[in-house]
Amino acid sequence: MSDPAMQKWADLVSLGTANAMTGLSQMIGQAIEVREFALEQVPVASISQHVGGAEAQSVGIYLTVTGAADGHLMLIYEPRIAFAFVDLLMMQAPDTTTEMTPMAASALGEMGNVIGAFFLNAIADATGLSLRPSPPTVMTDMAGALLDVVTADILLYSDDTYLADTTFATADRDISGAFFVIPSQGLLDAILSNQIASAA
């Protein structure tokens, strides 16, 4: 991807992430801000290294994207970060959640619903494309196994993908984690051509 195209894609992902935090703020009834945001283009073969290694126990929230073209969204966290989100979502004191119960998985799934919808709505509004998220799937496994869900598809058309490293913060806690935004080549082409056309 050229530098101008990468900057446009980074701007869109940043916009989508900020909008997702607006949705999450509405969901929990308190302000959430994005303290840090960085988008990297990373080799598919090495993405598990960005989440502690292929054998690191992780929690993934996975959604597919359909509409103008297809793609994937995955939030992936080490368990303690996922549990911190559960406590935030359920308005509990930090460190209350210590295991992945059905209620915890349900809370994370609802978070995935909100983040996916608000993220894609922001990109759709900016580009004029119709983009829809699937219902989320919450999975607990080694990071490599979670990422295998999407990497086989990515490798059909690209050796690289995109990782948004984010830190979200409320008044009383910071929570960080990786947000993989994985467009198909068709979706990426559609997004960038629309964005470039609208900016011309």
Residue, then its C-alpha position, 0 to 999 in steps of 0.5 A: m500500500s502506498d504512503p498516501a493510501m496507508q494514511k487514508w486507511a489509518d485515518l478511517v480506522s482511527l475515525g471508526t475506533a473513536n466512533a466505536m468508543t462513543g458507542l461503548s460509552q453510551m452502552i456503559g453510561q460513562a465516557i471512554e476515550v482513546r488514549e493511544f492509537a497506532l495502526e501498523q501494517v504487519p506480516v500475517a505470518s507474525i501477527s501472533q507475536h503482537v499478542g504475546g506469541a502463538e501459544a499465549q492464552s487469549v480471548g478473541i471477539y470475531l466478526t465478519v464484514t459484508g456489504a460492498a465487499d467482505g472482511h474481518l474484525m477481531l478484538i483479541y486480548e489476554p484474559r486479564i484484559a478481557f476480564a477488565f472489559v467485562d468488569l467495565l461493561m458490568m459496572q463492577a470493581p476492577d478484578t471482579t471477573t477472574e474466569m470466562t463465564p457464560m455471562a462474561a462471554s455474553a458481555l464481551g459479545e455485546m461489546g463486539n456488537v457495539i464496536g463492530a456496528f459503530f466502527l463500520n458505520a463511521i467508515a460507511d458514512a465517510t465512504g458511502l459504502s454499505l458495510r454490515p457486521s455479523p453477530p460476534t463470536v467470543m472464543t478463548d484459545m491460544a492466540g495462534a489458533l484464534l488468528d488461524v480463523v482469519t489468516a487463511d483467508i487473508l493469505l489468499y490475497s495478501d501477505d500483510t494485515y492491519l493491527a490497531d494498537t489501542t489504549f481505552a481509558t475511563a475515569d478510573r482505569d486504562i484498558s489496552g489491546a489489539f484490534f485487527v482490522i482485516p479487509s479483503q482486497g476488494l473491500l480495501d480497494a472499495i474503501l480507498s477508491n471511495q475515500i480518494a474520490s470523495a477527497a478529490 
